[in-house]
Structures are given as C-alpha cells and as structure tokens.
Amino acid sequence: CALPIWKPYIGKTKRPVSERMADKDHRLKTPTGDAPEATTLAEGLTAEEAAGVEALLAQERGLANLSNKIPPLDPSLPKNTARIEAGRKVLEKARGQQ
C-alpha cells in the first residue's frame, strides 16, 4: 500500500496557524493524521491583500500541485483585479522587487 504524496497547502486564516493546521481537514492530509507543519508567510494584511497573495501564490505553484480543495480567487476575473493588485504589491515588497 503506497502512502499518499503530501501536497502543500496555501491559505489564509484569522486564527493562529498551529490551531488551523490541527483542524481535521488538515490532519487528514497527512499520512499519520498529525497536524502538518506550516509556516506563516505574512501577518497583518488586509482581507484584500490576503486574498490576492493567496491567489498569486497558488497560481505560481499550480493548483494541481496543492492540496487545496477550494481554489482561491481567479486572477483572470476582472472583479478580482483590486485584490490581485493588492497581493502583487505585498509580494513584490516581500521579495524586494519594489
């Protein structure tokens, strides 16, 4: 019996990351049933910035390479432009591209 290959997850939460990872939906994604390791990439973002960062990071990784069951914002939809641009500014600043 082959163990499932773990795929990363990209998401946003208002709760502490360790608490979110301890939730059943994340524990079920690991072969042991333990909470997966997680890293906080940013804190203190507006809802608009967080949604944009999540969508852009997921797009960079490719949804097929992630364990996300619900896809983030679609960057190609005009209604998401403001959130995508807010996220792009956060990522550019974090990556020293601004």
Secondary structure, DSSP 8 states (H G I E B T S, - for coil): -------------SS-HHHHHTSHHHHTTSTTSS---------S--HHHHHHHHHHHHHHH-GGGS--SS----TTSGGGHHHHHHHHHHHHHHTT--
